Amino acid sequence: MLPAIGSSLFWLRRLVSLSLGFVALSAVMLATPGRDKKREDLGTGFSTEIAASESEVLQSVEAVAGDGIVQGTKEYNKDKFVEHANAEPSSPLFPAWTGTGTVFYKVRTKILAPDNFKEANDEGTLAVRYVVRAEDASKTILRIDAVFVEDFRRTVHASNGSVENAEYKDIQDHLDALELQKTEVREAEEHRQRELAKQALARKSEEDETATVGAGESAVQSLEQHVQDLRRQAERVIKAPGAELKSAPFHGATNLQSLQTGTEVVVVIATPYWYGVETEDGKHGWIHHSQLELLP
C-alpha cells in the first residue's frame, strides 16, 4: 500500500504545479492597463542627463541598439555578454511609449536564464529599451530599461541595473569617439590654415625677391611644383567599388555618404587604419585606409 500512496502524492503535487502554471499564464494574458504599469515600474532602470546634442546621442544610441550585443549580462553558462540581439521598432515586453522623445529597442529571443535578472531560470526573451529626449540644444536625457520575460510562464524578471549601466557605458564610448573626432577635425583644420598662411607668406617673399622676369617665372614654377607635391600628399582617390563616409573611425559607425569610385578627398587626419577626410562639398568623415589610393 505504501508505494500506491507515494505514487498518488506524486501525481497530486504534479497537478498542483501544472494548475499554478496555468493560473500564472492566464493572469499575464489577461493583464489590464494597471498590470502594464506595474511591469513598467519593475527593475532599476537608468536615466541620466548627457552634455551632448540630441543628434549626437541619437547617433550613438542607434549604433549600440544595432550592434547585436547586450552588455551587462550573459546567457546561462556561456560567454561574458549576450549576442545575436536584433534592433526592433517595438517590443511587447514594454508598454507602448506615450511620452516625448525617440525610442529604440534591442531584443534577444530564446535566451536561457540570463544573468542579472532576478530569479530567471527558464528560456525567454530579453529586451532593452532606450528613450532619447532633448533637454535643450546642448543637453539630452537618456533613459534605459531592461527586462526578461519567460516564454512559458510569462514571468517578468527585472534587471538589477547591470544591463542598463553597461549599455550606457557603450553609448558613452560612442559619444567620446564623436567628441574626439570633432576635436581632431578642428585641430587639423587649424593646422591646415596655418600651413596655408605660411605658404602664402613664403610665396609673397619669393615674389618680392624676384629681380627679373626670368627669376620670377622660375619661382612660380617651383611654387607650382611644391603645391602639386603638397596636393599629392594630402589628397586621395576612392578605390573601386566605392566607399562609405563614416561618422567615426570604426566599421559600426553610421554611414554619412556613399562616395563613388574616383571621388577625390582631402586627408585632414591620418591614423594607422583610418583617415579623417573632407569631401569636395565640404563634408567631414572617416574612411578606412584600404579604400583610398594616391592621385594618379
ChimeraX attribute file (.defattr): number of C-alpha atoms within 10 A of each C-alpha:
attribute: neighborCount
match mode: 1-to-1
recipient: residues
	/A:1	5
	/A:2	7
	/A:3	8
	/A:4	9
	/A:5	9
	/A:6	11
	/A:7	10
	/A:8	12
	/A:9	12
	/A:10	11
	/A:11	11
	/A:12	11
	/A:13	11
	/A:14	11
	/A:15	12
	/A:16	10
	/A:17	11
	/A:18	11
	/A:19	12
	/A:20	12
	/A:21	15
	/A:22	12
	/A:23	12
	/A:24	15
	/A:25	16
	/A:26	13
	/A:27	14
	/A:28	15
	/A:29	10
	/A:30	9
	/A:31	10
	/A:32	10
	/A:33	10
	/A:34	9
	/A:35	14
	/A:36	15
	/A:37	12
	/A:38	10
	/A:39	17
	/A:40	16
	/A:41	12
	/A:42	16
	/A:43	19
	/A:44	17
	/A:45	22
	/A:46	18
	/A:47	17
	/A:48	11
	/A:49	13
	/A:50	17
	/A:51	15
	/A:52	18
	/A:53	17
	/A:54	23
	/A:55	14
	/A:56	16
	/A:57	25
	/A:58	23
	/A:59	17
	/A:60	22
	/A:61	26
	/A:62	20
	/A:63	18
	/A:64	26
	/A:65	23
	/A:66	17
	/A:67	17
	/A:68	17
	/A:69	20
	/A:70	27
	/A:71	20
	/A:72	21
	/A:73	21
	/A:74	20
	/A:75	16
	/A:76	16
	/A:77	10
	/A:78	10
	/A:79	10
	/A:80	13
	/A:81	15
	/A:82	21
	/A:83	16
	/A:84	12
	/A:85	21
	/A:86	18
	/A:87	20
	/A:88	16
	/A:89	10
	/A:90	17
	/A:91	16
	/A:92	7
	/A:93	21
	/A:94	18
	/A:95	15
	/A:96	10
	/A:97	12
	/A:98	6
	/A:99	9
	/A:100	10
	/A:101	15
	/A:102	14
	/A:103	20
	/A:104	21
	/A:105	24
	/A:106	25
	/A:107	26
	/A:108	21
	/A:109	17
	/A:110	12
	/A:111	22
	/A:112	19
	/A:113	24
	/A:114	27
	/A:115	22
	/A:116	18
	/A:117	23
	/A:118	15
	/A:119	13
	/A:120	21
	/A:121	14
	/A:122	18
	/A:123	20
	/A:124	22
	/A:125	21
	/A:126	27
	/A:127	24
	/A:128	27
	/A:129	23
	/A:130	25
	/A:131	20
	/A:132	21
	/A:133	20
	/A:134	21
	/A:135	16
	/A:136	12
	/A:137	11
	/A:138	13
	/A:139	16
	/A:140	22
	/A:141	20
	/A:142	24
	/A:143	17
	/A:144	23
	/A:145	26
	/A:146	30
	/A:147	25
	/A:148	28
	/A:149	23
	/A:150	21
	/A:151	16
	/A:152	13
	/A:153	19
	/A:154	19
	/A:155	17
	/A:156	22
	/A:157	22
	/A:158	23
	/A:159	26
	/A:160	19
	/A:161	18
	/A:162	19
	/A:163	27
	/A:164	26
	/A:165	18
	/A:166	15
	/A:167	24
	/A:168	22
	/A:169	14
	/A:170	16
	/A:171	21
	/A:172	17
	/A:173	14
	/A:174	22
	/A:175	22
	/A:176	13
	/A:177	17
	/A:178	20
	/A:179	15
	/A:180	13
	/A:181	20
	/A:182	15
	/A:183	12
	/A:184	16
	/A:185	19
	/A:186	13
	/A:187	14
	/A:188	17
	/A:189	15
	/A:190	12
	/A:191	13
	/A:192	13
	/A:193	12
	/A:194	12
	/A:195	12
	/A:196	12
	/A:197	12
	/A:198	12
	/A:199	15
	/A:200	12
	/A:201	12
	/A:202	13
	/A:203	14
	/A:204	12
	/A:205	11
	/A:206	15
	/A:207	15
	/A:208	10
	/A:209	11
	/A:210	16
	/A:211	9
	/A:212	9
	/A:213	9
	/A:214	10
	/A:215	14
	/A:216	16
	/A:217	13
	/A:218	13
	/A:219	17
	/A:220	16
	/A:221	12
	/A:222	12
	/A:223	16
	/A:224	12
	/A:225	12
	/A:226	13
	/A:227	13
	/A:228	12
	/A:229	11
	/A:230	11
	/A:231	14
	/A:232	14
	/A:233	13
	/A:234	17
	/A:235	18
	/A:236	23
	/A:237	20
	/A:238	23
	/A:239	18
	/A:240	11
	/A:241	10
	/A:242	16
	/A:243	20
	/A:244	19
	/A:245	24
	/A:246	21
	/A:247	22
	/A:248	24
	/A:249	20
	/A:250	15
	/A:251	13
	/A:252	13
	/A:253	20
	/A:254	16
	/A:255	15
	/A:256	15
	/A:257	14
	/A:258	11
	/A:259	19
	/A:260	15
	/A:261	15
	/A:262	16
	/A:263	15
	/A:264	21
	/A:265	24
	/A:266	20
	/A:267	20
	/A:268	21
	/A:269	19
	/A:270	15
	/A:271	10
	/A:272	7
	/A:273	11
	/A:274	18
	/A:275	22
	/A:276	26
	/A:277	24
	/A:278	21
	/A:279	15
	/A:280	11
	/A:281	7
	/A:282	9
	/A:283	12
	/A:284	22
	/A:285	23
	/A:286	25
	/A:287	25
	/A:288	19
	/A:289	16
	/A:290	12
	/A:291	18
	/A:292	23
	/A:293	14
	/A:294	13
	/A:295	15
	/A:296	6
